[in-house]
Amino acid sequence: MSAIDGRRERERAHRHQLIVTAARELAEAEGWEAVTTRRLAERVEYSQPVLYSHFSGKDAIVSAVALDGFGELAAHLRRARQAAPGPGQSLRAVCRAYLEFATERPALYQAMFVLPTDVKFASAETPPPLRAAFGEFVDCFRPDDERRELFAEVTWSALHGMAVLSGSGRIPPDGQEERIDFLVTRITGTPADPAV
């Protein structure tokens, strides 16, 4: 690759990330319905054709935002798991971190899990950032447990339900610690956390 081609590729990657960041900021400020190619073009100061040279439309932009989100989620969960005081506490820490992430980044969470995207879950085409986030749940279970991926799936599914239901006001958000404790004790077969 020539120096000029390398520069063009860097500029293209920069524009791509600029569009993704602008979409995310606009969604966090005004909701995903406010994210249009016209508004994004104005915000990033590129024409709509330039946006379309990067993304085929809003769904593709949402997918790109979701991929960024999965990378952030994986890092957030990893920090929580690694900072846990002991192996038995890692799942609780990851569960808390997951719900914290969903609460603090509602529009990003919506892009990752609620809005239509072409991001493939649980398949050979699952992107590395999503695999890494799932891996943080898997790593909370004993390596010799052949059901660790099943436990991780069920845990993630339950947390997603909690995040969506509390985020929409259908269950009270102040019961999250009790829900986490219930989930973890049932999944792991361990006693309840005395701190709860």
Sequence and secondary structure as in RCSB ss.txt:
>XXXX:A:sequence
MSAIDGRRERERAHRHQLIVTAARELAEAEGWEAVTTRRLAERVEYSQPVLYSHFSGKDAIVSAVALDGFGELAA
HLRRARQAAPGPGQSLRAVCRAYLEFATERPALYQAMFVLPTDVKFASAETPPPLRAAFGEFVDCFRPDDERREL
FAEVTWSALHGMAVLSGSGRIPPDGQEERIDFLVTRITGTPADPAV
>XXXX:A:secstr
  HHHHHHHHHHHHHHHHHHHHHHHHHHHH GGG  HHHHHHHHT  HHHHHHH SSHHHHHHHHHHHHHHHHHH
HHHHHHHHSSSGGGHHHHHHHHHHHHHHH HHHHHHHHTS      SSTT  HHHHHHHHHHHTTS TT TTHHH
HHHHHHHHHHHHHHHHHTTSS GGGHHHHHHHHHHHHH     TT 
